[in-house]
Amino acid sequence: MKGRPEIMIPAEFEERVFTIIKQIPRGKVTTYGQIAYMAKFPRHSRLVGSLLKKSVRPKTVPCHRVVNSMGRLVPGWEEQRYLLEEENVPFKPNGYVNLKLAFWQG
C-alpha cells in the first residue's frame, strides 16, 4: 500500500479545533501547535494541520489565520496571504507572518 494511512480524527478534537479557530480575531493569527495545546491535545500540531487540510468548512471558520510555528503560510494556498493582508496582518520581508506582532494566544 502506497502513501500514508488515513488519519482518524476524533470528533471531539475536530469540534474543539474549529471552535478555537472561530475565536481568532481579525488581524491576528495562531499556530497549529497553539491550537493543539488549547484543544487539550498538546504535541499534536500535525493532527491540526491534517484536519485543516482535509476539511471543508464554511467561510465562518477563518482557517487562513492558522500558520506554522515560524509564521509560514500554507504552501500552494495563494489566497491565504491575500486574506491576511486584507486584515492588516504584518509580514516580515521573508514572507512569513510577523508573529511578534500578530500572534494570538487565545
N, CA, C and O atoms as a GROMACS GRO file, in nm:
protein
  424
    1MET      N    1   0.083  -0.118   0.000
    1MET     CA    2   0.000   0.000   0.000
    1MET      C    3   0.088   0.124   0.000
    1MET      O    4   0.173   0.141   0.087
    2LYS      N    5   0.067   0.210  -0.099
    2LYS     CA    6   0.147   0.331  -0.110
    2LYS      C    7   0.084   0.446  -0.033
    2LYS      O    8  -0.036   0.446  -0.005
    3GLY      N    9   0.166   0.542   0.002
    3GLY     CA   10   0.116   0.660   0.071
    3GLY      C   11   0.097   0.638   0.219
    3GLY      O   12   0.130   0.533   0.274
    4ARG      N   13   0.044   0.739   0.280
    4ARG     CA   14   0.020   0.734   0.424
    4ARG      C   15  -0.119   0.680   0.452
    4ARG      O   16  -0.211   0.699   0.372
    5PRO      N   17  -0.135   0.613   0.566
    5PRO     CA   18  -0.269   0.564   0.601
    5PRO      C   19  -0.361   0.681   0.637
    5PRO      O   20  -0.315   0.787   0.679
    6GLU      N   21  -0.489   0.660   0.619
    6GLU     CA   22  -0.589   0.762   0.654
    6GLU      C   23  -0.584   0.788   0.804
    6GLU      O   24  -0.579   0.695   0.884
    7ILE      N   25  -0.585   0.914   0.841
    7ILE     CA   26  -0.581   0.952   0.982
    7ILE      C   27  -0.724   0.964   1.034
    7ILE      O   28  -0.806   1.035   0.976
    8MET      N   29  -0.751   0.894   1.141
    8MET     CA   30  -0.883   0.902   1.204
    8MET      C   31  -0.876   1.010   1.312
    8MET      O   32  -0.801   0.998   1.409
    9ILE      N   33  -0.954   1.114   1.295
    9ILE     CA   34  -0.953   1.227   1.387
    9ILE      C   35  -1.078   1.222   1.474
    9ILE      O   36  -1.190   1.222   1.422
   10PRO      N   37  -1.061   1.217   1.607
   10PRO     CA   38  -1.178   1.213   1.695
   10PRO      C   39  -1.268   1.334   1.675
   10PRO      O   40  -1.219   1.446   1.659
   11ALA      N   41  -1.399   1.312   1.675
   11ALA     CA   42  -1.496   1.420   1.654
   11ALA      C   43  -1.481   1.529   1.760
   11ALA      O   44  -1.497   1.648   1.730
   12GLU      N   45  -1.451   1.490   1.883
   12GLU     CA   46  -1.435   1.587   1.991
   12GLU      C   47  -1.318   1.681   1.961
   12GLU      O   48  -1.328   1.802   1.982
   13PHE      N   49  -1.208   1.625   1.913
   13PHE     CA   50  -1.091   1.705   1.878
   13PHE      C   51  -1.126   1.802   1.765
   13PHE      O   52  -1.093   1.920   1.771
   14GLU      N   53  -1.193   1.751   1.663
   14GLU     CA   54  -1.232   1.834   1.549
   14GLU      C   55  -1.319   1.951   1.594
   14GLU      O   56  -1.298   2.064   1.551
   15GLU      N   57  -1.414   1.924   1.678
   15GLU     CA   58  -1.504   2.030   1.726
   15GLU      C   59  -1.427   2.134   1.807
   15GLU      O   60  -1.450   2.254   1.791
   16ARG      N   61  -1.336   2.090   1.892
   16ARG     CA   62  -1.255   2.184   1.971
   16ARG      C   63  -1.171   2.272   1.880
   16ARG      O   64  -1.163   2.393   1.900
   17VAL      N   65  -1.108   2.211   1.781
   17VAL     CA   66  -1.021   2.286   1.690
   17VAL      C   67  -1.099   2.396   1.619
   17VAL      O   68  -1.055   2.511   1.616
   18PHE      N   69  -1.213   2.363   1.563
   18PHE     CA   70  -1.289   2.464   1.489
   18PHE      C   71  -1.350   2.569   1.581
   18PHE      O   72  -1.369   2.683   1.539
   19THR      N   73  -1.382   2.532   1.703
   19THR     CA   74  -1.431   2.631   1.800
   19THR      C   75  -1.321   2.732   1.830
   19THR      O   76  -1.347   2.852   1.840
   20ILE      N   77  -1.199   2.685   1.846
   20ILE     CA   78  -1.085   2.773   1.873
   20ILE      C   79  -1.058   2.864   1.753
   20ILE      O   80  -1.040   2.984   1.769
   21ILE      N   81  -1.055   2.807   1.634
   21ILE     CA   82  -1.026   2.886   1.514
   21ILE      C   83  -1.128   2.998   1.496
   21ILE      O   84  -1.092   3.108   1.454
   22LYS      N   85  -1.252   2.971   1.526
   22LYS     CA   86  -1.356   3.074   1.512
   22LYS      C   87  -1.332   3.193   1.606
   22LYS      O   88  -1.386   3.301   1.583
   23GLN      N   89  -1.253   3.173   1.711
   23GLN     CA   90  -1.227   3.280   1.809
   23GLN      C   91  -1.110   3.369   1.770
   23GLN      O   92  -1.093   3.476   1.829
   24ILE      N   93  -1.029   3.329   1.673
   24ILE     CA   94  -0.913   3.409   1.634
   24ILE      C   95  -0.962   3.542   1.576
   24ILE      O   96  -1.036   3.542   1.477
   25PRO      N   97  -0.923   3.654   1.635
   25PRO     CA   98  -0.972   3.782   1.586
   25PRO      C   99  -0.909   3.823   1.452
   25PRO      O  100  -0.800   3.779   1.417
   26ARG      N  101  -0.980   3.909   1.380
   26ARG     CA  102  -0.925   3.966   1.257
   26ARG      C  103  -0.792   4.034   1.289
   26ARG      O  104  -0.778   4.098   1.393
   27GLY      N  105  -0.697   4.021   1.199
   27GLY     CA  106  -0.568   4.085   1.217
   27GLY      C  107  -0.471   4.006   1.304
   27GLY      O  108  -0.359   4.051   1.328
   28LYS      N  109  -0.513   3.890   1.350
   28LYS     CA  110  -0.428   3.803   1.432
   28LYS      C  111  -0.420   3.665   1.369
   28LYS      O  112  -0.505   3.626   1.289
   29VAL      N  113  -0.316   3.592   1.407
   29VAL     CA  114  -0.300   3.452   1.364
   29VAL      C  115  -0.260   3.370   1.485
   29VAL      O  116  -0.218   3.423   1.588
   30THR      N  117  -0.272   3.240   1.472
   30THR     CA  118  -0.217   3.150   1.572
   30THR      C  119  -0.156   3.032   1.499
   30THR      O  120  -0.165   3.022   1.376
   31THR      N  121  -0.094   2.943   1.573
   31THR     CA  122  -0.022   2.831   1.512
   31THR      C  123  -0.095   2.699   1.534
   31THR      O  124  -0.182   2.687   1.621
   32TYR      N  125  -0.057   2.602   1.453
   32TYR     CA  126  -0.113   2.467   1.469
   32TYR      C  127  -0.086   2.416   1.611
   32TYR      O  128  -0.173   2.356   1.673
   33GLY      N  129   0.034   2.442   1.660
   33GLY     CA  130   0.070   2.396   1.794
   33GLY      C  131  -0.010   2.462   1.904
   33GLY      O  132  -0.049   2.397   2.000
   34GLN      N  133  -0.036   2.592   1.890
   34GLN     CA  134  -0.117   2.662   1.990
   34GLN      C  135  -0.259   2.609   1.991
   34GLN      O  136  -0.319   2.593   2.098
   35ILE      N  137  -0.312   2.581   1.874
   35ILE     CA  138  -0.448   2.525   1.867
   35ILE      C  139  -0.452   2.388   1.933
   35ILE      O  140  -0.544   2.359   2.009
   36ALA      N  141  -0.353   2.304   1.905
   36ALA     CA  142  -0.348   2.171   1.967
   36ALA      C  143  -0.341   2.183   2.119
   36ALA      O  144  -0.409   2.110   2.191
   37TYR      N  145  -0.259   2.274   2.167
   37TYR     CA  146  -0.246   2.297   2.311
   37TYR      C  147  -0.379   2.341   2.372
   37TYR      O  148  -0.421   2.289   2.475
   38MET      N  149  -0.444   2.437   2.307
   38MET     CA  150  -0.571   2.489   2.359
   38MET      C  151  -0.682   2.384   2.352
   38MET      O  152  -0.776   2.387   2.432
   39ALA      N  153  -0.670   2.291   2.258
   39ALA     CA  154  -0.772   2.185   2.242
   39ALA      C  155  -0.745   2.068   2.337
   39ALA      O  156  -0.815   1.967   2.332
   40LYS      N  157  -0.645   2.082   2.423
   40LYS     CA  158  -0.608   1.979   2.520
   40LYS      C  159  -0.546   1.856   2.454
   40LYS      O  160  -0.556   1.744   2.505
   41PHE      N  161  -0.482   1.878   2.339
   41PHE     CA  162  -0.408   1.774   2.270
   41PHE      C  163  -0.267   1.827   2.240
   41PHE      O  164  -0.227   1.836   2.124
   42PRO      N  165  -0.191   1.862   2.346
   42PRO     CA  166  -0.057   1.918   2.321
   42PRO      C  167   0.029   1.821   2.242
   42PRO      O  168   0.013   1.699   2.252
   43ARG      N  169   0.118   1.875   2.164
   43ARG     CA  170   0.211   1.798   2.080
   43ARG      C  171   0.139   1.728   1.964
   43ARG      O  172   0.191   1.631   1.909
   44HIS      N  173   0.022   1.774   1.928
   44HIS     CA  174  -0.050   1.717   1.814
   44HIS      C  175  -0.076   1.822   1.707
   44HIS      O  176  -0.182   1.825   1.645
   45SER      N  177   0.023   1.910   1.686
   45SER     CA  178   0.006   2.016   1.586
   45SER      C  179  -0.013   1.959   1.446
   45SER      O  180  -0.087   2.016   1.366
   46ARG      N  181   0.053   1.849   1.416
   46ARG     CA  182   0.036   1.789   1.282
   46ARG      C  183  -0.105   1.737   1.261
   46ARG      O  184  -0.157   1.737   1.150
   47LEU      N  185  -0.167   1.693   1.368
   47LEU     CA  186  -0.305   1.647   1.359
   47LEU      C  187  -0.398   1.765   1.326
   47LEU      O  188  -0.494   1.750   1.251
   48VAL      N  189  -0.367   1.881   1.383
   48VAL     CA  190  -0.443   2.002   1.349
   48VAL      C  191  -0.427   2.032   1.200
   48VAL      O  192  -0.524   2.060   1.131
   49GLY      N  193  -0.303   2.026   1.152
   49GLY     CA  194  -0.277   2.050   1.011
   49GLY      C  195  -0.350   1.953   0.920
   49GLY      O  196  -0.406   1.992   0.818
   50SER      N  197  -0.349   1.826   0.958
   50SER     CA  198  -0.419   1.724   0.879
   50SER      C  199  -0.569   1.751   0.875
   50SER      O  200  -0.633   1.736   0.771
   51LEU      N  201  -0.623   1.791   0.988
   51LEU     CA  202  -0.765   1.821   0.995
   51LEU      C  203  -0.801   1.938   0.903
   51LEU      O  204  -0.898   1.931   0.828
   52LEU      N  205  -0.721   2.043   0.908
   52LEU     CA  206  -0.749   2.160   0.825
   52LEU      C  207  -0.731   2.129   0.677
   52LEU      O  208  -0.804   2.180   0.592
   53LYS      N  209  -0.634   2.045   0.646
   53LYS     CA  210  -0.606   2.012   0.506
   53LYS      C  211  -0.723   1.937   0.442
   53LYS      O  212  -0.757   1.962   0.326
   54LYS      N  213  -0.783   1.846   0.516
   54LYS     CA  214  -0.888   1.763   0.456
   54LYS      C  215  -1.029   1.815   0.482
   54LYS      O  216  -1.126   1.760   0.430
   55SER      N  217  -1.041   1.920   0.560
   55SER     CA  218  -1.173   1.969   0.599
   55SER      C  219  -1.229   2.068   0.497
   55SER      O  220  -1.156   2.148   0.439
   56VAL      N  221  -1.357   2.060   0.480
   56VAL     CA  222  -1.430   2.159   0.400
   56VAL      C  223  -1.520   2.234   0.498
   56VAL      O  224  -1.619   2.180   0.547
   57ARG      N  225  -1.483   2.356   0.527
   57ARG     CA  226  -1.557   2.435   0.625
   57ARG      C  227  -1.611   2.562   0.560
   57ARG      O  228  -1.551   2.613   0.466
   58PRO      N  229  -1.721   2.612   0.610
   58PRO     CA  230  -1.774   2.737   0.555
   58PRO      C  231  -1.683   2.855   0.586
   58PRO      O  232  -1.591   2.843   0.667
   59LYS      N  233  -1.708   2.965   0.521
   59LYS     CA  234  -1.627   3.086   0.541
   59LYS      C  235  -1.632   3.138   0.684
   59LYS      O  236  -1.553   3.225   0.721
   60THR      N  237  -1.723   3.085   0.765
   60THR     CA  238  -1.732   3.130   0.904
   60THR      C  239  -1.617   3.078   0.988
   60THR      O  240  -1.598   3.123   1.101
   61VAL      N  241  -1.539   2.984   0.935
   61VAL     CA  242  -1.422   2.932   1.006
   61VAL      C  243  -1.298   2.991   0.938
   61VAL      O  244  -1.263   2.950   0.828
   62PRO      N  245  -1.231   3.088   1.003
   62PRO     CA  246  -1.119   3.157   0.939
   62PRO      C  247  -0.988   3.077   0.943
   62PRO      O  248  -0.893   3.115   1.010
   63CYS      N  249  -0.985   2.966   0.870
   63CYS     CA  250  -0.867   2.880   0.869
   63CYS      C  251  -0.742   2.951   0.817
   63CYS      O  252  -0.630   2.910   0.845
   64HIS      N  253  -0.762   3.059   0.741
   64HIS     CA  254  -0.647   3.133   0.688
   64HIS      C  255  -0.566   3.199   0.799
   64HIS      O  256  -0.454   3.244   0.775
   65ARG      N  257  -0.619   3.205   0.920
   65ARG     CA  258  -0.548   3.267   1.033
   65ARG      C  259  -0.461   3.168   1.108
   65ARG      O  260  -0.412   3.199   1.217
   66VAL      N  261  -0.439   3.050   1.052
   66VAL     CA  262  -0.355   2.948   1.116
   66VAL      C  263  -0.229   2.931   1.031
   66VAL      O  264  -0.236   2.907   0.911
   67VAL      N  265  -0.113   2.944   1.097
   67VAL     CA  266   0.017   2.934   1.030
   67VAL      C  267   0.106   2.838   1.109
   67VAL      O  268   0.068   2.792   1.217
   68ASN      N  269   0.224   2.810   1.055
   68ASN     CA  270   0.313   2.722   1.131
   68ASN      C  271   0.387   2.801   1.239
   68ASN      O  272   0.370   2.923   1.250
   69SER      N  273   0.468   2.733   1.316
   69SER     CA  274   0.533   2.795   1.433
   69SER      C  275   0.632   2.905   1.398
   69SER      O  276   0.672   2.982   1.485
   70MET      N  277   0.670   2.914   1.271
   70MET     CA  278   0.761   3.020   1.228
   70MET      C  279   0.686   3.133   1.157
   70MET      O  280   0.746   3.234   1.119
   71GLY      N  281   0.555   3.116   1.141
   71GLY     CA  282   0.476   3.217   1.072
   71GLY      C  283   0.462   3.191   0.923
   71GLY      O  284   0.412   3.276   0.849
   72ARG      N  285   0.505   3.074   0.879
   72ARG     CA  286   0.497   3.040   0.737
   72ARG      C  287   0.354   3.006   0.698
   72ARG      O  288   0.281   2.943   0.774
   73LEU      N  289   0.316   3.049   0.579
   73LEU     CA  290   0.183   3.022   0.526
   73LEU      C  291   0.176   2.882   0.467
   73LEU      O  292   0.279   2.816   0.450
   74VAL      N  293   0.055   2.838   0.436
   74VAL     CA  294   0.034   2.706   0.376
   74VAL      C  295   0.088   2.710   0.233
   74VAL      O  296   0.043   2.791   0.153
   75PRO      N  297   0.184   2.623   0.200
   75PRO     CA  298   0.236   2.620   0.063
   75PRO      C  299   0.125   2.589  -0.038
   75PRO      O  300   0.046   2.497  -0.018
   76GLY      N  301   0.121   2.666  -0.145
   76GLY     CA  302   0.024   2.642  -0.250
   76GLY      C  303  -0.111   2.706  -0.229
   76GLY      O  304  -0.198   2.696  -0.316
   77TRP      N  305  -0.132   2.773  -0.116
   77TRP     CA  306  -0.260   2.840  -0.091
   77TRP      C  307  -0.237   2.990  -0.102
   77TRP      O  308  -0.221   3.060  -0.002
   78GLU      N  309  -0.236   3.039  -0.226
   78GLU     CA  310  -0.204   3.179  -0.253
   78GLU      C  311  -0.305   3.275  -0.188
   78GLU      O  312  -0.269   3.386  -0.149
   79GLU      N  313  -0.430   3.233  -0.179
   79GLU     CA  314  -0.535   3.318  -0.123
   79GLU      C  315  -0.510   3.351   0.025
   79GLU      O  316  -0.558   3.452   0.074
   80GLN      N  317  -0.436   3.265   0.095
   80GLN     CA  318  -0.414   3.287   0.238
   80GLN      C  319  -0.346   3.421   0.263
   80GLN      O  320  -0.390   3.497   0.350
   81ARG      N  321  -0.241   3.451   0.189
   81ARG     CA  322  -0.172   3.578   0.210
   81ARG      C  323  -0.264   3.696   0.180
   81ARG      O  324  -0.266   3.794   0.254
   82TYR      N  325  -0.338   3.686   0.072
   82TYR     CA  326  -0.432   3.793   0.037
   82TYR      C  327  -0.531   3.818   0.151
   82TYR      O  328  -0.554   3.933   0.190
   83LEU      N  329  -0.589   3.711   0.204
   83LEU     CA  330  -0.687   3.725   0.313
   83LEU      C  331  -0.625   3.789   0.437
   83LEU      O  332  -0.687   3.873   0.501
   84LEU      N  333  -0.502   3.749   0.470
   84LEU     CA  334  -0.434   3.806   0.586
   84LEU      C  335  -0.397   3.952   0.564
   84LEU      O  336  -0.409   4.034   0.654
   85GLU      N  337  -0.353   3.984   0.443
   85GLU     CA  338  -0.321   4.124   0.412
   85GLU      C  339  -0.446   4.212   0.422
   85GLU      O  340  -0.438   4.326   0.466
   86GLU      N  341  -0.560   4.159   0.381
   86GLU     CA  342  -0.687   4.232   0.391
   86GLU      C  343  -0.720   4.264   0.537
   86GLU      O  344  -0.792   4.360   0.565
   87GLU      N  345  -0.668   4.183   0.630
   87GLU     CA  346  -0.692   4.204   0.773
   87GLU      C  347  -0.576   4.280   0.839
   87GLU      O  348  -0.572   4.294   0.961
   88ASN      N  349  -0.483   4.328   0.758
   88ASN     CA  350  -0.366   4.404   0.805
   88ASN      C  351  -0.273   4.323   0.895
   88ASN      O  352  -0.213   4.377   0.987
   89VAL      N  353  -0.263   4.194   0.868
   89VAL     CA  354  -0.167   4.111   0.941
   89VAL      C  355  -0.027   4.149   0.891
   89VAL      O  356  -0.004   4.152   0.770
   90PRO      N  357   0.067   4.179   0.982
   90PRO     CA  358   0.201   4.220   0.940
   90PRO      C  359   0.286   4.102   0.895
   90PRO      O  360   0.282   3.993   0.953
   91PHE      N  361   0.364   4.126   0.789
   91PHE     CA  362   0.454   4.024   0.735
   91PHE      C  363   0.598   4.071   0.747
   91PHE      O  364   0.626   4.190   0.748
   92LYS      N  365   0.688   3.975   0.756
   92LYS     CA  366   0.831   4.002   0.754
   92LYS      C  367   0.877   4.007   0.608
   92LYS      O  368   0.803   3.966   0.518
   93PRO      N  369   0.998   4.058   0.583
   93PRO     CA  370   1.049   4.061   0.445
   93PRO      C  371   1.058   3.923   0.379
   93PRO      O  372   1.053   3.912   0.256
   94ASN      N  373   1.073   3.817   0.460
   94ASN     CA  374   1.084   3.682   0.403
   94ASN      C  375   0.948   3.622   0.366
   94ASN      O  376   0.942   3.508   0.320
   95GLY      N  377   0.839   3.696   0.387
   95GLY     CA  378   0.706   3.649   0.351
   95GLY      C  379   0.633   3.577   0.462
   95GLY      O  380   0.516   3.539   0.446
   96TYR      N  381   0.699   3.559   0.576
   96TYR     CA  382   0.634   3.494   0.690
   96TYR      C  383   0.556   3.599   0.770
   96TYR      O  384   0.589   3.718   0.766
   97VAL      N  385   0.454   3.555   0.841
   97VAL     CA  386   0.380   3.644   0.930
   97VAL      C  387   0.471   3.685   1.046
   97VAL      O  388   0.546   3.603   1.098
   98ASN      N  389   0.464   3.811   1.085
   98ASN     CA  390   0.540   3.859   1.200
   98ASN      C  391   0.464   3.818   1.326
   98ASN      O  392   0.373   3.887   1.371
   99LEU      N  393   0.503   3.705   1.383
   99LEU     CA  394   0.433   3.651   1.500
   99LEU      C  395   0.450   3.738   1.624
   99LEU      O  396   0.365   3.735   1.714
  100LYS      N  397   0.557   3.815   1.630
  100LYS     CA  398   0.574   3.904   1.746
  100LYS      C  399   0.462   4.008   1.752
  100LYS      O  400   0.424   4.053   1.860
  101LEU      N  401   0.411   4.044   1.636
  101LEU     CA  402   0.306   4.146   1.630
  101LEU      C  403   0.165   4.089   1.614
  101LEU      O  404   0.067   4.152   1.653
  102ALA      N  405   0.155   3.969   1.556
  102ALA     CA  406   0.022   3.919   1.518
  102ALA      C  407  -0.022   3.791   1.589
  102ALA      O  408  -0.131   3.742   1.563
  103PHE      N  409   0.060   3.737   1.678
  103PHE     CA  410   0.027   3.608   1.740
  103PHE      C  411  -0.086   3.622   1.842
  103PHE      O  412  -0.084   3.710   1.928
  104TRP      N  413  -0.184   3.534   1.830
  104TRP     CA  414  -0.297   3.527   1.923
  104TRP      C  415  -0.282   3.401   2.008
  104TRP      O  416  -0.272   3.291   1.955
  105GLN      N  417  -0.280   3.417   2.141
  105GLN     CA  418  -0.262   3.304   2.231
  105GLN      C  419  -0.393   3.245   2.280
  105GLN      O  420  -0.394   3.138   2.342
  106GLY      N  421  -0.501   3.312   2.255
  106GLY     CA  422  -0.631   3.259   2.298
  106GLY      C  423  -0.673   3.308   2.432
  106GLY      O  424  -0.780   3.272   2.481
   0.00000   0.00000   0.00000
